[in-house]
Amino acid sequence: MCTDIILIEESIYEKAVETIVQIAKGMASDKDYAIPQRSVAQTTKTAHLVEDALAKGAKLLFGSAKDTLPKVLVNVDESMDISHEEIFGPVVALQKFTTDEEVIEAVNSLDYGLKTSIWTSNHLNFYKMAKEIDSGGVHLNGPSVFDEFHLPHGGFNKSGYGKFNSFWGVDEFQHDKLITFTE
């Protein structure tokens, strides 16, 4: 449930990018965030994803490819590995959109789909989009990290098979079978 890609409506894009860079700078200066990634392999993978994006035209607004600080990338497009692979590193890739259909298509084209978060004041539009997005959970005006023990948790595509929590988790280990016989 890591936020890898943020799609931002074109009319607020510049201001949003500025705000996200300021947040990254604040995180970078906070010693609580100055922790290494979970493994050298993950750090290396993250660096390769960032380097690939930069080689294909992305721009790094904050951080560097090889450090463990937060990284903010812009101009990310479909040609870059980072737009298709789960990063699991301190990187956020920012992309512009103009229509809801672009967002739905971008999210549904991903190989993974655990959680999605949509920030909007138009609740009816959110509901329409949420129904069309292939994701295990779609959240309105809240973080993508959301897991409650009494709600189903699981994703689409490579983000896992099945659900866990509550009876959904139990159902994943059951197989209903009809057996009949006639004497």
Protein Blocks (a to p, Z undefined) as FASTA:
>chain_A
ZZfbdcddfklmmmmmmmmmmmmmmmmmpmklmccdfbfklmmmmmmmmmmmmmnopacf
edcfklmbdcddehiafklmklmpcfkpacddddddfbfklmmmmmmmpmbdfbccdddf
blklmmmmmmmpccfbdcehiafbdcdfkbccddehjnogcjeehjllmmmmpccddddd
dZZ
